[in-house]
C-alpha cells in the first residue's frame, strides 16, 4: 500500500510549488488550514475544529468550509499545470449537506477535467472525528481559469 501511495504523490517539484503557493495565502494561515496530500489532480486540506472557525451553534462555519473547499480545488488544478501558470476561481457551487462537526474537517479537491483555459473540479468536505469516523458535510463543483503566473501567488 505504501508503494501505491508513493506513486499517487505529485513530484517533489510540484509538491513544493503547491505548498509554497499555499503558504503565501493569508486566509489559509489565518484559519489554521494545512495541506495534507498533494497528488496529480488531487489535493487535501485539513482545518482543525476550534472556536475561531465556528458559528453560533458550535459547528464549523460554512465560510471556513467553503474557503478550504475552494482552495483544495484550486491547488488540485495547479498540480496539472505548467510552472508558469496559476489559477483563479471563476465560479463554484457548494451544497452544505450536514453540520460541519468533528475534530477537523477535510476538503478534497479533485480535477474532473483540465483544459487549456478552464479546469473543472469536484469538491468534497468531510467532518472527521479523532476515532476516524468520516461524514460528508459538503460537496460541490468549481470552475477555474488558467492565468500566467506572476510569482505573486495570484490565487
C-alpha positions, 0 to 999 in steps of 0.5 A: 500500500505504501508503494501505491501511495508513493506513486499517487504523490505529485513530484517533489517539484510540484509538491513544493510549488503547491505548498509554497503557493499555499503558504503565501495565502493569508486566509489559509494561515489565518484559519489554521488550514494545512495541506495534507496530500498533494497528488496529480489532480488531487489535493487535501486540506485539513482545518482543525475544529476550534472556536475561531472557525465556528458559528453560533451553534458550535459547528464549523462555519460554512465560510471556513468550509467553503474557503478550504473547499475552494482552495483544495480545488484550486491547488488540485488544478495547479498540480496539472499545470505548467510552472508558469501558470496559476489559477483563479476561481471563476465560479463554484457551487457548494451544497452544505449537506450536514453540520460541519462537526468533528475534530477537523474537517477535510476538503478534497479537491479533485480535477474532473477535467483540465483544459487549456483555459478552464479546469473543472473540479469536484469538491468534497468536505468531510467532518472527521472525528479523532476515532476516524469516523468520516461524514460528508458535510459538503460537496460541490463543483468549481470552475477555474481559469488558467492565468500566467503566473506572476510569482505573486501567488495570484490565487 
